[in-house]
Amino acid sequence: MASGPGGPLLFDDLPPAGSGESGSLAVSISQTIKNEGKGAKRKTSEEENGNEELVEKKVCKASSVIFGLKGYVAERKGEREEMQDAHVILNDITDECRPPSSLITRVSYFAVFDGHGGIRASKFAAQNLHQNLIRKFPKGDVISVEKTVKRCLLDTFKHTDEEFLKQASSQKPAWKDGSTATCVLAVDNILYIANLGDSRAILCRYNEESQRHAALSLSKEHNPTQYEERMRIQKAGGNVRDGRVLGVLEVSRSIGDGQYKRCGVTSVPDIRRCQLTPNDRFILLACDGLFKVFTPEEAVNFILSCLEDEKIQTREGKPAIDARYEAACNRLANKAVQRGSADNVTVMVVRIGQ
């Protein structure tokens, strides 16, 4: 589904629960193409039977248990003068989205934004992206929830970026802020992950074969040194020097960064889809301030050790599990600073419960 040279891989299916995945952090494009091929064959047969809508409903209702999701966050300014990260935790926005009730039971949204050149782009994205998403969320009967949600996400990112750039260019002098965006939209037990830039989303999934927890990457980093990203930038008349767009900008996709949009920097996100399973423990969303000093596996194992720490004190009236997740976020953010991450650090952990 890549849209031409350097185009985004818009709908990348992550491996299913029983695929025996280890801690590998890349989903191969060949696997994606296989999945898409299977999907195409399936769709044809469904259309022949005239049962496409019925099949969609059956798939959505296949698991009667909708996993509960709850977000926790910690942030540290680090050595930076100001905090340019922003985040959003919306454990349940079903009522606001008003989805077609026959198909969708619960909608949640979690996001991390890492600003650069100022705080305005990340703050704007945190305030507006989910509002635009709610407005554009599918209403009434839809034949394919997945296609409609994907289109909704693409439109939402485009609209949010355009709104910010319009506001930024009207200032004197014009704002030059930009921001990454990593958003997880949960529709029942399906995660849709849309991201720009180098903030990341990681899923902790227990692998029954190896009896170990794996760190599965849910997002795709965008930096100008990657072949497809560099080709798009060069095609637009820009260049990559010292691993940066025009020798300055570290990411090749972002919200804002108006002065680089004519050089091939885009706000079109990669969108991936992941079916939650009973083996899934939590989702980690974090900016590159964490991943400069932690590998995804290290971060996941650090969180797991905190969750198993029975010494963590809980305040009266607060469930012990909440105290442990809060402590995991705070300890991981602190450890990133101790390890020398000079950047802002935002750590969000989304608990997956049954």
Disulfide bonds with the S-S distance in Angstrom:
none
